[in-house]
């Protein structure tokens, strides 16, 4: 099973996917508890899912609207064309070619999205 996790109010929220499209959410008390779960084959931390070929995801717009003053904590998700970029600069260039946008987000976000390269 795969878990996508993120910090949430002093705990962790996990989107758990057994691989059959039956994703469920679970609130977990500590990251150590997540690491100790033998049913998890992969844990991804703060990695966006459902990436688009272009444009902003509706879930990101809704999240920014919902949280108001803290909306800047919802980072822009990369577009699919950026995922195979070898460098942050190349990722920025790919976004610009597709969307004519110069801003990608943070280098940390780029590294998180490309951590799957192993």
C-alpha positions as CSV (number, residue, x, y, z in Angstrom):
1,X,0.0,0.0,0.0
2,X,1.2,3.5,-0.7
3,X,0.8,6.4,1.7
4,X,0.9,10.1,0.8
5,X,1.4,12.0,4.1
6,X,1.6,15.6,5.3
7,X,1.8,17.3,8.6
8,X,-1.6,18.3,10.0
9,X,-2.3,20.0,13.3
10,X,0.6,18.3,15.2
11,X,-0.2,15.0,13.6
12,X,-0.1,13.4,10.2
13,X,-2.8,13.0,7.6
14,X,-2.3,10.1,5.3
15,X,-4.0,9.2,2.0
16,X,-3.7,5.5,1.8
17,X,-4.0,3.7,-1.5
18,X,-4.0,-0.1,-1.6
19,X,-3.6,0.1,-5.4
20,X,-7.2,-0.5,-6.3
21,X,-8.4,3.2,-6.4
22,X,-10.0,2.9,-3.0
23,X,-8.0,5.7,-1.3
24,X,-8.9,6.5,2.3
25,X,-7.7,9.1,4.7
26,X,-6.3,8.4,8.1
27,X,-5.1,10.7,10.9
28,X,-1.9,9.3,12.4
29,X,-0.4,10.5,15.7
30,X,3.3,10.4,14.8
31,X,5.6,9.9,11.9
32,X,7.3,7.1,13.8
33,X,3.9,5.3,13.7
34,X,3.8,5.7,9.9
35,X,7.4,4.3,9.6
36,X,6.4,1.3,11.7
37,X,3.5,0.3,9.5
38,X,4.4,-2.9,7.7
39,X,1.5,-2.6,5.3
40,X,3.1,0.4,3.6
41,X,5.4,-0.3,0.6
42,X,6.0,3.4,-0.2
43,X,5.6,6.6,1.9
44,X,5.7,10.0,0.0
45,X,5.8,13.2,2.1
46,X,4.0,16.3,1.0
47,X,4.0,15.3,-2.7
48,X,1.1,16.5,-4.9
49,X,-0.9,14.0,-6.8
50,X,-3.3,14.4,-9.8
51,X,-0.9,16.6,-11.8
52,X,-2.3,18.4,-14.9
53,X,-0.8,18.9,-18.3
54,X,-1.3,22.7,-17.9
55,X,-3.1,25.0,-15.5
56,X,-3.8,25.1,-11.8
57,X,-5.6,22.3,-10.0
58,X,-9.1,23.0,-8.8
59,X,-8.2,21.4,-5.4
60,X,-5.4,23.9,-4.9
61,X,-7.7,26.9,-5.7
62,X,-10.3,25.5,-3.3
63,X,-7.7,24.9,-0.5
64,X,-6.4,28.4,-0.8
65,X,-9.9,29.8,-0.6
66,X,-10.7,27.7,2.4
67,X,-7.7,28.6,4.5
68,X,-7.7,32.3,3.7
69,X,-4.7,34.1,5.3
70,X,-2.6,31.0,5.1
71,X,-3.2,30.4,1.4
72,X,0.5,30.8,0.6
73,X,1.1,27.5,2.3
74,X,-0.6,25.7,-0.6
75,X,2.2,25.5,-3.1
76,X,1.7,25.4,-6.9
77,X,1.8,21.9,-8.2
78,X,4.2,21.1,-11.1
79,X,2.7,20.3,-14.5
80,X,3.4,16.9,-16.0
81,X,5.9,18.1,-18.5
82,X,8.2,19.1,-15.6
83,X,8.5,15.7,-14.0
84,X,11.3,14.4,-16.2
85,X,13.4,17.5,-15.9
86,X,17.0,16.8,-14.8
87,X,17.4,20.2,-13.1
88,X,15.3,22.8,-11.4
89,X,16.2,25.3,-14.2
90,X,15.0,22.8,-16.8
91,X,11.7,22.3,-14.9
92,X,11.2,26.1,-14.9
93,X,11.9,26.2,-18.7
94,X,9.4,23.4,-19.4
95,X,6.7,25.2,-17.5
96,X,7.4,28.4,-19.4
97,X,7.2,26.6,-22.7
98,X,3.8,25.2,-21.8
99,X,2.2,27.9,-19.8
100,X,4.3,31.1,-20.3
101,X,4.8,31.2,-16.5
102,X,8.2,31.8,-15.0
103,X,7.4,30.8,-11.5
104,X,7.5,27.1,-10.6
105,X,7.7,27.2,-6.8
106,X,10.4,26.2,-4.5
107,X,13.5,24.1,-5.2
108,X,12.3,21.9,-2.3
109,X,9.0,21.2,-4.1
110,X,11.0,20.3,-7.3
111,X,13.1,17.9,-5.4
112,X,10.1,16.3,-3.7
113,X,8.4,15.8,-7.0
114,X,11.5,14.2,-8.4
115,X,12.4,12.0,-5.4
116,X,10.8,9.1,-7.1
117,X,13.8,8.7,-9.5
118,X,15.5,6.6,-6.8
